[in-house]
Amino acid sequence: MAQCFCFAMALVTLAMLLSSGTTVVACIDVGFYDGACPSAETLVPQTVAASFANNSGVAPALIRMHFHECFVKGCDGSVLIDSTTGNKAEKDSPPNFPSLRFFEIVDRAKAAVEAQCPRVVSCAYILAFAARDSVVLSGGAPGWSGVY
């Protein structure tokens, strides 16, 4: 009997939480990887800045890629996955190909981070850092001191 009551109370509590309009937000702060991979937040901006110096079109392209990455089902790195035989990846789907570009910059940033901290920082976070750094390089985010 007590187990049924506890289960019922758990369901009521869950229903109240879901109907309360409470929003759960996950975010990554500057310095999030300081303990696990201290070089992550310097390697990504260095890679993006070097590419931006050669082509300022890198910044809006990376911001757009991040938008396409996140707007359907969240930021999971799926837009970065390559197609295989018999399986067309998201990056090659009509909304993304050929309009998304500069995947190689994210690949270079990921390789640089992996060389320092293998299997710590996800591709989704690398792309998020690259988009953030693109905003800064483009002159956005007034007052942002960032990692530069």
Disulfide bonds with the S-S distance in Angstrom:
Cys37-Cys117 2.09
Cys70-Cys75 1.92
